Amino acid sequence: MERALKRWSPLFILPTFLAFAIGFIYPFVEGAYLSLCQFTTVRDAKFIGFGNYIRAFGDSQFLDSFWFTVAFTVVSVVLINVIAFLFALMLTKNLKGTNIFRTVFFMPNLIGGIVLGYIWQILINCVLSLVGKPLLALNATAGYWGLIILMCWQQIGYMMIIYIAGLQAVPDDLTEAAQIDGATPLQTLLRVKLPMVMPSITICTFLTLTNGFKLFDQNLALTAGEPNHATEMLAYNIYNTFYARSGPQWKGMGQAKAVLFCILVVAISMLQLKATRSREVQQ
């Protein structure tokens, strides 16, 4: 049986590998090559070396978008995971209506990002107009916190479900033993439950981190980078470079930014996975 599995396994792996190669490997290689070219279409690409990368690093808007994205991602990752974990703790306490609360908290994740962006744009602009503040198109601070609120509202419920699954997988014997040894509820949480939930923390941190860096549709709908590109995130900056400007020099520059963006997200994600997985406890 083992010999047959080893013999025929490549045949079953082949369709998945071909789909991955066609859908990811080939486009990435082609994109990496185009980032070294000036072009309007892939058929008229002219190789120019690393000029696009030099221009990308010299673009102040790109660098501003990077730091804005970093600030947004750090705050959103912390808030989403802390609040989602607290909700998960509350909803694993055998409270009445737990299933209803889980469903209600999860529902925002089912709404598309563009729709959410426009809904929250209307809500936030109404609040700002009532308190006599500039609207989102003129208020970078409100735009930043608007994106934070939108991201939290959309993702907390999803991360909460993952944390609930992790908390429910903690063996009752461990918590009972901690209570017998005289541990307080806070000590039980920090010394027993939290280490056992590290796999869930790894997953949720990875998802919120990558989602924060890749955010595009909510940014487009809520602020569109206004005022004056002050709330423009990396993905939206790349989109504007590639599509909002005409000329082969901008296409190549946009492609170079996209390659840098991909490398950045992969590198940060790998560092995060290594850091959190090293703290996981084998059950």
C-alpha positions in Angstrom: 0.0 0.0 0.0 2.8 2.4 0.9 4.6 1.7 -2.4 1.4 2.4 -4.3 0.9 5.7 -2.5 4.5 6.8 -3.2 4.2 5.7 -6.8 1.0 7.5 -7.6 1.2 10.5 -5.2 2.8 12.8 -7.8 -0.1 12.2 -10.2 -2.6 13.5 -7.5 -0.3 16.4 -6.6 0.2 17.5 -10.2 -3.2 19.3 -10.7 -2.6 21.4 -7.5 1.0 22.1 -8.5 -0.1 23.2 -12.0 -2.8 25.5 -10.6 -0.2 27.0 -8.2 2.4 27.4 -11.0 -0.1 29.1 -13.4 -1.9 31.2 -10.8 1.1 32.3 -8.7 4.6 31.3 -9.7 4.4 32.4 -13.4 2.7 35.7 -12.7 5.2 36.5 -9.9 8.2 35.8 -12.2 6.6 37.8 -15.0 5.9 40.6 -12.6 9.5 40.6 -11.2 10.8 40.9 -14.8 8.4 43.7 -15.7 9.5 45.6 -12.6 12.9 45.9 -14.4 11.3 47.3 -17.6 9.4 50.2 -19.0 6.1 49.1 -20.6 2.5 49.9 -21.4 1.7 46.2 -22.2 3.6 43.1 -21.5 4.5 42.8 -25.2 6.3 46.1 -25.5 8.5 45.8 -22.3 11.9 47.5 -22.5 14.5 46.3 -20.0 16.0 49.2 -18.0 17.5 47.5 -15.0 16.9 48.7 -11.4 15.8 52.2 -12.5 12.2 51.6 -11.4 13.3 50.5 -7.9 15.5 53.6 -7.5 12.6 55.8 -8.5 10.2 53.9 -6.2 12.5 54.5 -3.2 12.8 58.2 -4.2 9.0 58.6 -4.2 8.1 60.4 -1.0 4.4 59.4 -1.3 5.4 55.7 -1.4 7.5 56.2 1.7 4.8 58.1 3.5 2.3 55.4 2.6 4.7 52.8 4.0 4.9 54.5 7.4 1.1 55.2 7.4 0.5 51.5 6.7 2.9 50.4 9.5 1.2 52.7 12.0 -2.2 51.5 11.0 -1.2 47.8 11.0 0.5 47.9 14.5 -2.5 49.5 16.1 -5.1 47.4 14.3 -3.3 44.1 15.1 -3.1 44.9 18.8 -6.7 46.1 19.1 -8.3 43.4 17.0 -6.5 40.6 18.8 -6.9 41.9 22.4 -10.6 42.7 21.9 -11.3 39.4 20.1 -9.6 37.4 22.8 -11.6 39.2 25.6 -14.8 38.5 23.7 -13.8 34.9 23.3 -13.1 34.7 27.1 -16.6 36.1 27.8 -18.3 33.8 25.3 -16.7 30.6 26.8 -18.2 31.3 30.3 -21.6 29.4 29.6 -23.5 32.7 29.3 -27.1 32.7 28.1 -27.4 33.6 24.4 -23.7 32.8 23.6 -24.5 31.4 20.1 -26.5 34.6 19.3 -23.6 36.8 20.3 -21.1 34.8 18.3 -23.3 35.1 15.2 -23.8 38.8 15.6 -20.1 39.5 16.2 -19.2 37.4 13.2 -21.7 39.0 10.7 -19.6 42.1 9.8 -17.0 39.8 8.3 -19.5 38.7 5.7 -19.9 42.2 4.3 -17.6 43.2 1.4 -14.8 45.7 2.1 -16.0 48.3 -0.5 -19.6 48.2 1.0 -18.2 48.6 4.5 -16.0 51.5 3.5 -18.9 53.5 2.0 -21.2 52.7 5.0 -18.6 53.8 7.5 -17.7 56.9 5.4 -21.3 58.1 5.7 -21.4 57.3 9.4 -18.1 59.0 10.2 -18.8 62.0 8.1 -22.2 62.4 9.8 -20.5 62.3 13.3 -17.8 64.8 12.2 -20.4 67.2 10.8 -22.4 67.0 14.1 -19.3 67.9 16.2 -18.2 70.6 13.7 -15.0 68.9 12.5 -13.7 68.6 9.0 -15.0 65.7 7.0 -12.8 62.7 6.1 -11.7 64.3 2.8 -10.0 67.1 4.9 -9.2 65.2 8.1 -6.2 62.8 8.1 -6.6 62.0 11.8 -10.2 61.1 11.4 -9.4 59.0 8.3 -6.7 57.1 10.2 -9.0 56.2 13.1 -11.9 55.6 10.8 -9.8 52.9 9.1 -8.9 51.5 12.5 -12.6 51.3 13.6 -13.7 49.8 10.3 -11.0 47.1 10.4 -11.8 46.3 14.0 -15.5 46.1 13.4 -15.0 43.8 10.4 -12.4 41.4 11.8 -12.9 41.1 15.6 -15.8 38.6 15.2 -13.7 36.4 12.9 -10.7 36.3 15.2 -13.0 35.8 18.1 -14.2 32.5 16.6 -10.6 31.3 16.3 -9.8 32.2 19.9 -13.0 30.5 21.1 -11.9 27.3 19.3 -8.4 27.6 21.0 -9.9 28.2 24.5 -12.3 25.3 24.2 -9.3 23.0 23.3 -7.6 23.8 26.6 -7.9 20.6 28.7 -10.1 21.1 31.8 -7.6 19.0 33.8 -5.0 21.8 33.5 -7.3 24.6 34.7 -8.6 22.4 37.5 -5.1 21.6 38.6 -4.2 25.3 38.6 -7.2 26.1 40.8 -6.3 23.3 43.2 -2.8 24.7 43.5 -4.3 28.0 44.5 -3.9 30.0 41.2 -6.1 33.0 40.8 -8.2 33.4 37.7 -5.7 35.9 36.3 -2.8 33.5 37.0 -4.7 30.7 35.4 -5.3 32.8 32.3 -1.7 34.0 32.0 0.2 30.8 33.0 -2.2 28.1 31.7 -4.7 29.2 29.1 -2.6 31.8 27.2 0.3 29.4 26.5 -2.1 26.7 25.4 -3.9 29.2 23.0 -0.6 30.2 21.3 -1.5 28.4 18.1 -4.7 30.5 17.8 -2.7 33.6 18.6 -0.2 32.7 15.8 -3.0 32.3 13.3 -4.9 35.5 14.3 -1.8 37.6 14.4 -0.8 36.3 11.0 -4.2 37.1 9.5 -4.5 40.5 11.0 -0.9 41.4 10.2 -1.2 40.5 6.5 -4.7 41.9 6.2 -3.5 45.2 7.7 -0.6 45.5 5.2 -2.7 44.4 2.2 -5.7 46.6 3.0 -7.0 48.2 -0.3 -10.8 48.2 -0.8 -11.7 49.8 2.6 -9.0 52.4 2.0 -10.4 53.2 -1.4 -14.0 53.4 -0.3 -13.5 55.2 3.1 -10.9 57.9 2.4 -9.4 57.3 -1.1 -6.1 58.5 0.4 -7.5 62.0 1.2 -6.5 64.6 2.2 -3.7 64.9 -0.2 -2.6 61.3 0.0 -2.2 61.5 3.8 -4.3 58.4 4.4 -3.1 56.5 1.4 -1.9 52.9 2.2 0.7 50.9 0.3 -1.7 48.8 -1.8 -3.7 52.0 -2.8 -0.4 53.9 -3.6 0.6 51.0 -5.9 -2.8 51.1 -7.6 -2.6 54.9 -8.1 1.0 54.6 -9.5 0.1 51.9 -12.0 -3.4 52.9 -13.1 -4.0 56.6 -12.3 -1.0 57.8 -14.3 -0.3 57.3 -18.0 3.0 56.5 -19.5 5.4 53.4 -19.5 7.6 54.9 -16.8 4.7 54.7 -14.3 3.7 51.1 -15.1 7.2 49.9 -14.4 7.5 51.9 -11.2 4.2 50.6 -10.0 5.3 47.0 -10.8 8.5 47.6 -8.8 6.5 48.9 -5.9 4.3 45.8 -6.1 7.4 43.5 -5.9 8.8 45.4 -3.0 5.4 45.2 -1.3 5.2 41.4 -1.8 8.7 40.9 -0.4 7.9 43.1 2.6 4.7 41.3 3.5 6.2 37.9 3.1 9.3 38.8 5.2 7.2 40.4 8.1 4.8 37.4 8.0 7.7 34.9 8.2 9.3 36.8 11.2 5.9 36.9 13.0 5.3 33.2 12.4 8.7 32.3 13.7 8.4 34.5 16.8 4.9 33.2 17.8 5.5 29.5 16.9 8.5 29.4 19.1 6.2 30.1 22.1 3.6 27.4 21.3 3.1 24.6 23.8 2.7 21.1 22.5 -0.4 19.5 24.1 
